[in-house]
Amino acid sequence: MKNHQFIIWHDTFSSYASKVECLSYEGREDMPNHPPLSAGDFVVVEDSDQQKKWMAQVEEPQRNLPLQGLSRESPSGVAVFERILQGDIEKSIFLNQVYYYLLELKGELLENGRLSSVRKRPRAGSVGRIASEEEVRKAIDLPAIETYDHNMNNIIGRIHSTQIPIAVDWSTFKHHILVAGATGSGKSNTVANLIKAAQGQGACVIIYDQKPDYKNICNPNDETHLFQAWKPEIVAPFGLEKVERYCLYQGVGETETSEKAIAIRTRDVLLEMLINALFPYPDEGNQRDVFGGLLSYYRDKDEYWTLNKFSKWVRDNRKKTSSGVNTLSQLDKIAESQGWGKLNEMTLDAMQRKMEQRKMQWLDSLEDNSIQEKTGLNKVAAEIPDKSSSAGDSSSPGKYFVPSQHLDSGKVIVIRTNANGREYGLFLSYMLREVYNLKRSEKISFPIVNIVDEAQDIFQGEKAIRDAATSTMNEIIRKGRSKDIGFVIAVQSVSQLPDSVLTNLNTRLIHRQNSGDELRKAIPSASQNLMANSLTFGPGEALVSIFEARSVVHAEMAPSPFELTKTSAKPRQTLGDQIDKNANEIV
């Protein structure tokens, strides 16, 4: 029993079938005088009589109990502590402690090192030890490590206080990933490592960069001190290759030098999303209905419609043919023929005004000659002929963004959305459908990973756009798995996601959350004690549940290999940094 570090204690009638309690002792010859186990450690429990072994995980830090002689409430015990505090006596046998631990059983260990379900539990008197790294690797079924060109790999972190790497494979991506974390918890670093791993898998990675965080993705991470605790073959700073940067066109001077502006035809976006993006507020129901009805009628009459052309058509057809009170405008006649009833003039005025004010600049931009002449957008945007245009179509003189012409295996596409929630949702729904249709029609064969950053901006907006965006994303997430389309959804807190979206995210990488309720929703498979410990996580620490792995683990996530965009030019300084700086200056 030289290598055994704890012994299983008796159960009580209220003990959980999935948990066992154990004791370890201070002061033994072969044991150091400190607690041998830490919260999150994996251990092996052995019952020689049953000839069985189990893998278990320590749920919480130890409880320190007196071994003998002194009780908490004993006056003589209090007196002994006072004498030790004053230095009158040394620590003695009276202060030797018993360490109490609660273990969660993960499964029975088979001869090949893999786990099966627990059918019998270890009995009181069974002994245990810390599991070796090899035993943990075999037992909990984390994905295998893969190494790609340019020293890239699929490692995103490691189990806390070990060298056991945590990796993600293609199965992880196509069953979709949630990354959540409060500001400063390390969420962006985790997403960065997922981007690296997805590119190594040969996927085309599309990053919807809402903050933005990924402008400097081609540069190695300049915070080299973050890598000192990591082996270079595991994680190292380097910039990504085969990267192209884009942005949604937002007007003159908004596009950076290294970016390509994106312009899209309004008729190519989903009509339901367009209606709700332009009229998102609850009190705009009548305007929304009138806009949707008229636009649906008009687009059937004009194959090459734009919002500007539609607005002009509405204006022209509102004119009365004479001054007679009962004379109907052309719009009134259309409404009558469609069974809509009489159109309200105030509703029409509000609908037309808001439509023109809220129209996104990246919609139909190339068909607005004044914008073309002033900005040269058709030169800045993708210089690729739009094969969907009919020859001689004078309403489409420019070159619009055509996703099929930009996607490629192993390519990273960074799109700075620079938009509010309704614009973000509208553009995202367009891209997701376009990419899905390309995969469905087998026009592209390589896998796709969509990195949806700051997804809460879409789902925390007005109900109309939130519901429409939720419906679109659910459909593509659900269908995309069979087409090799994966999603990484990044949010600050899990409550910001609709439950229907959350249900389809099978891998959870959860950094510090600000409440226990958030944690329970984010990673329900974690034990209550593990959740409680995670409320005090520092930057880079996370609870990790990988798809098809057998345990939630306390992880240290790797630093970003490339440079993340800093929100402030001046890094935050603490009092401790100031003390260290002053000490160095004195020396």
N, C-alpha and C positions, 0 to 999 in steps of 0.2 A: 504493500500500500504506500510505498515511498512517493509515488507520483500523484497520489490522490490528494485533492485540496479541499474537499467538502464531503459531507455525509447527508443523506436524505433523512429528513425528520418525519415524525408521525403526521398523518392527516388528522383533520377533524371532520365532523359531520358536515360542516359548511365549506369544506375544501372544494375547489373547482377541479373537475376531472382533467382539464387540460394543463393544470399547474401543479408543481410540487414545491415544497419548502426544504431548504437545506441549511446546514450550519457549518462554519469553518472556525478554526480555533487559533488564537494568538499564542505564541510562546513555544510552539513545538520546535524540536531541533531542526527539522528539515523544512520549516516554514519561516518566511520573513515575518517580522512584526508589523505587518500592514495588511489590509484587506486584499485577498488574492484575486477577487473578481471585481469587474466594473459593470455598470449598467450597459446592456447591449452585447456583452461578451457571449460567445457561443461555447457551450460546454458539452462534454460527453458524460452520461450517467451509465454506470455498469451495475447490473444485478447478477452476480455469479450464480445464485441459486436458480434463477429463471433462464440464465444463459442468454440474456438480452442486453442490448445497448440502445440508448436513446440520445438524440441530439436535442438540446434545450438551449434557451436564451435567457440571460439574466434580465429581468424586467426593470429593476430599480437599484439604486445604490444601496449598500449594506446598511443594516441596523446594528448598532453596537450595544451588545448586552453584556452584563457582568458574568464572568465565568463562575466565580464562587466567592463566598465570604461577605460581599457587600451588596446591598440592594440600594436602589435609587433613594428610597425614603429613609434609610437607616442613618440615625444621627452619627454613629461611628464612621459610616461611609463618607458623610459630608466632612467630618473632621479630617479623615485621611486625605481627601482631595485638597483641603486647605493647607495641610502640611506639605503636600507635594508642590502646590502652587508657591508656597513660601520658600521652597528649596530645602526644607528641613530633612526630608527623606526622599529617596529615589523611588521611581516607579517599582512596584513590587508585584508579587503574585496576586495581591488583592485587586490589582487593576487589570489583570489579564482578561481579555474580552472574548466573547463569542460573536462571530459575524453571522447575521441572519440574512438569507437571500430568498427571493421568490423567483422561481424558474418557470418559464413557459415551455412545454414540450412541443417540439416541432415535428417529431416523427420517430419511429423505430429505425435504427441503423441496420441496414442489411449488410451482408458480407462484402458486397462490392462497394460499400461506402455510400450508397444512395439511401433515401428515406422512403419509408412506407407509412401508412396511417398508424396511429397509436391504437392498439387493441388491448394491450395490458400496460399498466403503469408500473414504474419502479417502486419497490417496497421500501419502507423505513429500514435504514441500515445500508442501502445501496450507496456506493461511493462514486465520486466523479472528479473530473479534472477539466482544465481549459482545453478546448479542442484545438488541434493543430490547424495551420492554414490549409494544408492539403485536405484535411477532413471537412473543413468548412466549404472549400471550393467544390468538392464532390457532392456534398449533402444538399446545399440550398439551391443548386441548379441555376446559378447566374450564367448569362451568355458567355460564350468563349471569346477570348481575345483574338482580334484580327489586326494584322499590320498591313498597311497600304504603302504606296509610294511616298517618297519625301518624308519618311519617318512618321507618317500619320497612322493613327490607330483608332479603335472604337471605344477607348477607355474614357469615361467621363468622371471618374472619382474612385474612391476606395472605401472599404469598410473602416469605420473610425478606429484609430489606434492600431491598425494592422497595415500590411502591405497587400491585402487581398483586393485586387482591382474590381471595379464595377464597370461593365461594358454593356453596350447596346448592339443588338444585331438587327437584321432587316425585319424579323418577326416583331421585334419591339416597336419599330417605326410604323409598320402597317397596321398594328393594333392600337396605335395612337398614344400620345404622351401628354400628360399634364405637368406643367412646371408652375409652381405657385410660391410666392414669397413676398414678404413685406419689403418696403424700400430699404436697400442696403444689406439685404440678407444673402446676396450672391446669386439671385435668379438669372441675371444676364450672363454670368460666367457659365452656369449650367447650360443655358441655351446655346452659348458659343461652342461648347464641347459637343453638343448634339449636332450642330451644323457641321463641324469637322467630321464627326462620325458618319453622318448621312452622305457627305460628299465622298468619303472613302468607300461607301457602299455602291458608288456609281450613280447615285440619285441626282436628279436636278433639284437643287434646293432653292425654293422661292421664299424669301424673307420679306414679310410685310412689316417694315420697320417704322412703327408708329411714333416712337419717342423722339428722335432716333438713337439707337445704340450702336449700329453696325456700319457707320460711315467709313471707319478705318480698318475694315476687315482684312485688307491686304498687308497691313503692317504687323510685325511681331509685337506681342505685348511688352511694353517698356517697363512694366512693374516687375522687374526680374526677381526681386526679393520674395515674391509669392511662390517661386518655384524651388526655393532652397530646401524645402522639406519633402520634395518629390524626386524620385529617380528620373534622370533624363530620358531613359527609354520608355518611361510611363507617360510623362507629360513634359513638354518643353515649349518655349515661346517661338512661334513662327507665324507668318502671314499666309493667308490662303491664296491659292492661284486659281485661275480660270473664273474670275469674278467680274460681273458687270453691274453697274449702278444705274438706277433709274429713279425718276420721281414723277408724281402726278403733276401735270402742268397746272400751275396756280397763278400765272400771270408773269408779266415782264420782270426780270431780275430774280425770280424765285428758283430758277434752275441753276445748280452749281456746275462748275466747269466740267467735272468728271462724270456728270450725270446725263442721261438721255431722258428728255421729257416724254411723257406718255399722254397721248390723246386717243380718245375712243368715241365711236359713233354712239349717240344715244339709242339708236334703234338696235344696237347690239347688246344692250343691257337688259336684264330681266324686267319686264313691265311692272310687275308687282313691287319690286324693289324700288324702281324709279318713282312710282306713285307715292310710296311711303317715305322715300327720302326727301321728296319735294314738299310733302304735306304730312309731317310727322306728328303734329300736336293733336291732342284729343278733341279740341274745339274746332278742328278743321275738317270734320267728317264730310260736310256738304261739299266743300271745295274739293276735297279728295275724290269724292264720288263723281262730281261733274268733270274734273280733269281726267279721271280714268275712263269715263264713258266717252267723252269727246275724242280723247287721244286714240282709244281703241277703234272708234269709227273712222277717224282721219287716216290712221296708218294703213288701213285696208284700202284706202284710195290712192295713197302715194307710197310707192315702194321705197323711195329714197328720202323719206321724211326726216326732218330735224326739229328740235324744239323751237328754233327761231321761225322755221316755215310754219309749224303748227300754230305758233302765237300769232303770226300774220294772218293765217287762215281764220282763226277765231275772231280776230279784230274785223276782218273784211266781212265775215258772215254774220256779224252782230248788227250790221247796218240795216235799217228798215228800207223797204223798197219805195215807200211813200210816207207822208206825214200822218196818215190815218191812224187813229187810236187802235183799231183792231187789226192793223196790218202786221203780219208776222215777219220776223227776220228769218234768214235762211237757217240759223241755228235753232230757232223756235220750231221750224218745220221739221228739222232733223230730230229734235227732241220728241216732237209729236209722233213722228213715224216710228221712233224706237220705243215709244211707250214710257218715256221718262217723265212726262208732265211738263208744265211750263218752267222754263229756266228763270231763276231769280237774277235780276241784273246786278245786285250788290254781290251776290256769290260769284258771278262771272267776273266782276271787277277785281275782287280779292284774289280769285284763282289766277287770273292772268298776271296781276302785279307780283304775287308771290312766286309764281313759276319763273318769271323773268329775273327776279331778284336772287332767287336761290339756285338757279342753274349753275352747276359746277363748271369751272372754266375748262376742265379737261374733256368735257362733253361737246362734241361737234366742233371743236376748236378749228380744225382745218377747213371747215366749210364756211367759216366766218371770215370773209376776205379782209376785213379791216384788221383782225387779229393776225392773220397771215402776214400782211404787209408790214405791220409794226414790229412783229417779234421774230419772224422767220421760223415759226414753230415747226413747220414742215421740214426744215433743214436740221433742227436740233433733234427732233423725234427720230424714231427708227427709219432709216433710209432704205426701206424694203417695200417693194410694190405690194399693194393690197390686192391679192388675187381674188378676193371675194367681190371686188367692184366690177361692174359691167363696163365694157369698153365704151368710151364716150360719155360716161356719167359725169355731167358737168357739175353736179352737186357734191362730188367727192374728188376735189382736185389734189388733195394732199396724201401723205403716207401715214396711215394710222398704225397703232400698235397691234401687231398680229402675233399672239403668243406662240403659235407653232413655229414662227421664224426665229425665236429667241431661245427656246428651250433646247438643252443638250445634256447628255450624260455627264455627270460630274461637274456641271456648271453651277455656280452660285449666283443667283439673281437677287440683288438687294433693291427693294422698291421702297423709297422714302414716301410714305403716304401723305404726311403733312396735312392731315385732314381731321375734321370733327367726326363724331360717331356715325352720322348718317352718310357722309361721303365714304368713310372707311368701309361701312357695311355694303354700300352700293358697289364700290370697286371690287371688294373681296368676293362678293357673290358673282360678279362677272368673271373674274379670274378662275374661281373654283369650277364654274360650269364649263368654261372654255377648256381648261386642262382636262377635266373629266371626259368631255366629249372627244378630245384628242386621244385619250387612252382607250375609250370605249370603241372608237372607230379604228383603233390600232394604227393610227398615224404616227405615234411615237411608241417605242418599245421599252425605254428605260424607266425606272421608277421615279416617282415625284415625292418630295417632302415639302409640305407647306408649313412654314414657321409663322404662326399668327401671334405677333407680339402685341402686348397691351390689349388683349381681346376684350377686357372689360369696357373699353371705350365704345364698342359696338353694343354690348348687351346691357349697358346701364343707361342708354339713351331713352328716347320716347318709345312707348309700347308698340306703335305701328312698325317702326323700323326694327325694333328688337325681335318682334314676332316673325317678321319676314326673314331677317337674317338667321334666326334660329332654325327656321324651317329649311332654308337653303343649306346651311352648314350640316344639319342633321342628315339630310339626304346624301350629301357628298361624302361625309364621314362614313355613313353606313354602307354605301355602294362602293366607295373608293378602295376598301380593303381588298376586294377581289380583283381590282385593277392596279394593284401595287401603288396606291396613293396613300401616303402617311401624313399625319398631322402632329404638330407640336403646338399646343395651346398654352400660352404664357399669360398669367394673370397675377395680380397682387394678392387677392384673396379668393378662395374658392366660391364663396357665396355670390360672387359677381357673375358666375356662369349659370346658365339654365341647367336644371337637373337633367334634361334630355340630352344635352351635349356632354355633361360630366359623365354620364353612364357609359359612354362609348370610349372613354379615355382609360385604357387598361393598365398603363404604367404611370405611377405617381411619383414625382420628385418634389417633395414638399419642404421648403425652407421655413424659417421662422414665421409663424402666424401669430396674430395678436390676441387670439382667444381659443379656448378649448373647443368651442362649438365649431369654429372654422376647421380645426384639426380633425375632429370626428367626421366631418363631411368630406374632408380632403383625402383622408387615408383611413377608412373605417377598419381595415384589417390589422392596424397596429394596436397593441395593447394599450390600456388606459395609462399605465405607468410610463410606457415609452412616449406616449403623447405628452404627458405631464412634463417629462424631462426636456422635450423638444421646445417648450415655451421659452427656455433660456438659451437656445442655440445661438452661437455666434455666427458671423459671416462665413458662408461656405458650408456650414453643417446642414444636413437635411435628413429627413426620413425618406427612405427609398423603397418602393415596391415595384420590382420589375415584372413584367408580364411573364407568367409561367414559373417564376422563381418561388421558392417555398417559404420565404420569410421576408418581413419588413426589416431593413437594417438601418442602423444609425451610420450615416456616411459623411465623409469629407469629400466635397465635390472639387474637382480640379479647377485651377485658375484658367481663365480664357487663354488659348494659345495666341490669339491675335488681340490687337489693341481695341478696347471698347471705347466708345465716345464718352468722354467725361462730361457730366452735367455742369461742372464748375471748373474754371481754369485754375482755381486755387484749391488744392486738396485740403480736406478737413484736418485740423491739428487738435490734439488733445493736450491736457495738462501734463500727461506723462511724456509726450513728445517734447514738450517745452523743457521739462526737467532734464531729459536726456541730452537735449541740445546744449543747455547751460552747463551741464557737467562736462561735456566734451570740450566746450570752449575754455573752461577752467583748466582742464588737463593740458 
